[in-house]
Amino acid sequence: MTHPGVVPLLDHVADAVSEAISRTRPEMAGADPVVRRSTHADFQSNAALALAKRLAIKPSDYAGELASALRSTPDSAVASVELSGKGFLNITVPDRAVWQQVAVRLADERLGIGAPEAGRRTVIDYSAPNIAKEMHVGHLRTTIIGDSLARVLGFLGASVIRQNHLGDWGTQFGMLIQYLDEHPDARWHQDDLDNDSSAVSALDQLYKQARAAFDADTAFADRSRARVVALQAGDPATTARWREIVTESEKAFGHIYERLGVLLTPDDYVGESFYNPMLADTIDELITKQIAVDSDGALVVFSEEVTGPDDKPVPLMVRKRDGGYGYDTTDLATIRYRTTTLHATRLLYVTDSRQSLHFQLIFEAARRAGWLTEDIEAQHIAYGTVLGPDGKPFKTRAGGTVRLMDLLNDAVTRAREVVAEKNPDLEPAELDLIAEQAGIGAIKYADLSTSRVKDYTFELDRMTALNGNTAVYLQYAQARIRSILRKADEHDPVIDVELPLEPAERALAMELDTYSNTLADVSTTLEPHRLCGYLYDLARAFTTFYDTCPVLKADQPTRTNRLALCQLTARTLQHGLHLLGINAPERM
């Protein structure tokens, strides 16, 4: 059964304004009540400004009508209504209603959050490293953003199908396999390496050696090409070595995923090779439907939506002149498979913004083929670049690609310094655990808290700072509240809903009540930075509350009510961090 969730106060007020619009001007029934949070009251409605023009009256006059209608309605969601400016309505809700929201959310294991995504089958394609290649900084954003979206949408009820589209096929494998066979003493299996090395690191170096041999030795190049043919033909020995390479690489990826704390498992690995048997049928369907046409011996789909600099339709290459297939064909086969076999109703591709044109052409071709219908949403979740301090794409000092594992090690080292300075009495084992959680969390939060379409600069000192919009700040805030609750030793507080609210109590409670709205917003916009911004605002609201409202020393029943606010804040922070894929330590 679908969890209905607790209706936020904002929605209650919006319903009250909508009802007032219908009563005062029936012809405007159904109009947007335009209710938002406000710094002047609990909420503000701008509906009068929007509707007055259509009604041909002054906004202030119609605002007065709405205010009178709201005041005359025995609605528990509205305590007072005040006119402001040229037609704004400042609306305050009763203290009792605010406390009731805190009580019902605290009593619910889901914090009163419903499941609006229930019944939706959502495929999320993310991470996608290449077999025999090390994961690097370029894989950071797709992995972290994709994982957070999988968590949020899954919590909101979607049936999420994670797909890690591994680059496990191509001519480069013929070259690597041939080189390995000719160098049997090469060490690249994880069991043969020390703990500081990984199979993909060894394979990456061996591939570079194979590439150099390929370029320098024509005989080796010929043998490598023959090995590609053998792999494509399913030669047992060649296929067995290829599977070894894939297995060792997947183990190495698994270690990074485990350390990053992402949800991807081997069950989610679906490489390019999986779609090889489907490519011919995919092409045949495009030909039969007269979507793919011949162009100088190649098979292409000419766009009906995108033209190039020459004002001619941009082509999508679905079969090369030599009969080979590229990733355009594979991506079309994935859409066909995911909609017809997996029965997905939402497809999300988390890749960098440079692939925007590619996905525009892929989605257009899939719509024309009938694989994407009006009932199926396909979206490219584009993101910007991770930059170095020089404002250019992040590289090592030598100009090479930054290994993802090195990045994580550096973040944990810096976090250990920050945590040890803040709490020098921690036992070494506990310090190691907290440093790991803080360091990994710092990297993930810095990425997620940036609007995904923007570039951001990788700065460890800023990421691990105790102040400002960082994971460490939120983790400390959550741990601080847990410490307060341990000292209070009061469980299952019963809230007195008749108590008047202090301003800081009210601000915190109102912030807590918007959590469900925030998650719904993330599920629609697919922008995790909105959740980060909410958690930061919540932590700041708690700081103000705790600085101005004594908790442990307060008299009853005020103490119990304030402890309830502490409990709900801690649980919300912990839950929100979990949806970002970030651990929330009990103490720091």
C-alpha positions, -999 to +999 in steps of 0.1 A: +000+000+000+013+035-009+024+056+020+003+088+018+027+110+037+020+140+060+006+169+041+030+199+046+016+231+060+025+249+028+001+226+009-026+232+036-023+270+032-022+267-006-055+247-004-070+274+018-060+301-007-074+281-036-107+277-018-108+314-011-102+321-048-130+298-058-154+314-034-146+350-043-142+345-080-156+312-092-144+319-127-108+318-114-112+284-098-082+262-103-058+291-105-023+288-089-026+301-053+012+311-056+020+303-020+057+304-009+076+305+024+082+341+036+105+360+058+077+384+068+053+356+079+050+318+077+039+320+041+031+346+014+005+343-014+010+364-046-022+351-062-039+385-061-011+401-083-014+373-109-052+373-110-060+410-107-049+417-143-072+390-156-100+404-134-093+440-145-091+453-109-064+465-086-042+438-070-047+454-036-085+453-040-085+416-048-060+409-021-084+424+004-112+402-009-090+371-005-080+382+030-116+386+041-124+352+026-095+335+044-104+352+077-140+341+075-130+304+069-128+282+099-096+267+085-071+253+110-043+261+086-046+299+088-043+319+120-040+354+106-038+371+072-022+406+066-021+426+034+014+438+023+026+460-005+006+461-037-013+429-031+007+403-012-009+383+015+012+374+046-002+343+062+006+329+096-005+294+107-015+285+143+011+274+167-009+243+174-008+233+138+030+236+137+035+214+168+011+189+154+032+186+123+063+180+144+045+153+164+031+134+134+065+135+115+084+124+146+060+094+151+064+082+115+094+060+105+095+078+072+093+113+088+059+118+072+073+115+036+050+099+011+058+078-020+049+099-050+071+079-073+053+046-065+046+026-096+073+042-117+100+020-132+131+041-135+164+031-151+194+051-140+225+047-162+256+059-143+293+055-134+302+034-165+340+030-162+360+012-189+373-023-183+411-025-178+412+013-171+415+029-137+386+050-124+396+086-124+383+120-114+361+120-145+340+092-130+334+110-098+304+131-107+284+105-127+289+080-099+279+103-070+251+121-088+236+089-101+238+072-067+220+101-050+192+101-075+188+063-072+185+068-034+160+097-035+138+082-062+139+048-046+129+063-012+100+081-029+087+048-041+101+043-076+112+009-087+148+019-095+169-002-119+206+007-116+226+002-148+264+004-148+271+005-185+307-008-185+330-003-214+339-039-219+340-043-257+361-029-285+392-034-306+415-024-278+408-058-261+424-077-290+456-057-285+457-062-247+448-099-249+475-105-275+501-087-254+492-107-223+495-139-241+530-130-254+540-118-219+528-146-196+550-134-167+531-101-165+515-097-131+479-082-133+457-105-112+448-089-079+460-120-060+494-115-075+497-078-065+504-061-032+477-042-014+487-008-027+481-019-063+450-029-082+443-051-112+430-022-133+461-002-125+483-030-137+461-036-168+461+001-176+499+001-177+500-032-197+476-017-222+499+013-227+528-011-233+506-030-258+496+003-275+533+012-279+541-023-293+511-020-317+524+013-330+560+002-334+557-034-345+536-042-376+537-079-370+523-074-334+497-051-349+486-078-374+484-104-346+463-080-325+439-074-353+436-112-358+428-114-320+400-089-324+385-111-350+389-141-328+372-123-299+343-112-320+339-147-334+338-162-299+371-181-299+371-200-266+406-192-254+403-155-264+369-152-248+382-168-216+411-143-213+386-114-220+364-127-192+394-128-168+402-092-176+365-082-171+363-101-138+395-085-123+384-050-134+350-055-118+366-065-085+387-033-086+356-012-093+338-029-065+365-018-040+361+018-050+322+016-049+324+001-015+347+029-002+326+056-019+295+040-002+275+039-034+247+013-041+262-002-072+268-040-070+279-066-096+242-073-102+240-038-117+269-043-142+256-045-177+285-039-202+284-030-238+290-067-247+255-075-232+239-056-261+260-071-289+234-098-298+207-071-300+225-047-324+215-064-357+179-065-348+180-029-336+194-019-370+169-040-389+140-023-372+154+011-380+157+001-417+122-015-418+107+017-404+127+038-430+144+057-402+180+046-410+192+052-445+223+046-466+249+074-467+281+066-487+280+030-476+273+037-440+239+035-423+228+067-406+197+084-391+194+120-403+180+142-375+147+160-382+154+184-353+191+193-354+211+208-383+248+214-385+268+245-395+260+237-431+223+238-424+221+201-432+206+175-409+230+161-384+236+123-389+236+096-362+260+068-373+243+035-366+265+012-388+299+021-402+311+015-438+330-016-427+299-031-411+310-023-375+289-007-348+297+022-325+283+035-292+255+052-311+241+018-320+247+004-286+229+033-269+199+028-292+199-009-283+199+000-246+168+022-250+150-005-270+159-032-243+151-010-213+117+000-226+105-033-242+122-058-219+127-040-186+094-020-191+110+012-178+088+044-178+117+067-170+153+066-184+180+087-168+215+089-183+240+105-160+269+117-182+288+149-187+273+179-206+296+173-236+273+144-246+242+166-248+240+165-286+246+127-287+217+121-264+194+145-282+200+126-314+197+092-296+163+101-280+150+116-312+158+084-331+143+062-304+111+083-304+108+080-342+113+042-338+085+040-313+107+028-284+102+061-265+065+069-263+046+098-246+044+076-215+081+072-212+105+100-201+141+099-213+165+125-199+202+133-201+213+142-166+241+165-177+269+178-154+299+201-155+336+195-151+357+191-119+384+219-121+417+223-105+429+254-086+440+268-120+405+268-133+412+241-158+401+204-158+416+187-127+450+171-135+480+158-116+510+181-113+526+161-141+495+168-162+481+133-160+446+121-150+439+120-113+432+085-100+399+084-080+415+063-052+442+089-048+416+116-045+397+096-018+430+090+001+439+127+001+404+137+014+405+112+042+440+124+053+428+160+053+396+151+072+417+132+098+437+164+105+405+184+109+387+159+132+418+153+153+423+190+159+386+194+169+386+164+191+421+153+202+408+128+227+394+103+201+408+068+202+429+060+170+404+034+157+375+058+162+394+086+146+402+064+116+365+056+111+353+092+115+380+105+092+370+080+065+333+090+068+341+127+069+367+126+041+345+106+017+314+126+027+334+159+020+341+149-016+306+137-023+289+167-007+312+192-025+301+176-058+264+173-049+260+207-034+271+224-067+243+227-093+252+197-114+253+216-147+280+239-134+318+233-131+333+234-097+368+237-082+383+208-062+396+223-030+402+199-001+406+226+025+372+242+017+355+207+013+366+196+048+360+229+066+340+228+098+321+260+088+301+268+058+281+246+034+301+213+038+294+177+047+317+180+078+296+209+091+264+189+087+280+158+102+291+178+132+257+194+135+240+160+136+266+145+160+261+176+183+223+169+184+229+133+192+251+143+221+223+165+235+198+137+232+222+113+250+225+137+279+187+142+280+180+105+281+144+111+273+128+088+247+095+091+228+087+126+239+050+135+240+045+170+225+022+195+242+006+211+211-009+239+231+024+255+240+032+289+223+061+289+199+093+310+203+105+325+170+135+302+168+113+271+175+089+282+149+117+288+123+131+253+129+098+235+129+088+252+096+121+242+081+115+206+092+080+207+076+094+214+041+116+182+039+090+164+019+086+193-005+123+194-010+125+157-019+096+161-043+115+189-059+146+168-063+126+140-079+112+164-105+143+185-112+168+157-107+191+182-089+206+169-057+220+203-048+185+213-037+186+187-010+221+199+001+208+235+003+179+223+024+201+204+049+224+234+053+195+257+060+181+232+085+214+229+103+217+267+105+181+269+118+190+244+145+221+264+155+199+295+159+173+276+179+199+260+202+217+293+208+184+311+218+163+283+233+177+263+263+169+226+259+183+206+288+178+233+314+143+243+302+112+236+324+086+210+315+067+208+292+090+232+272+119+208+276+101+179+261+088+199+231+123+212+225+138+177+227+112+166+201+125+193+178+161+180+185+151+145+177+133+154+145+162+175+133+187+148+140+167+122+122+160+145+092+197+155+089+208+118+091+182+108+066+190+136+042+227+128+044+219+091+037+200+101+005+232+119-005+251+087+002+269+103+032+273+087+066+263+106+097+285+096+127+269+094+161+298+114+175+328+134+161 
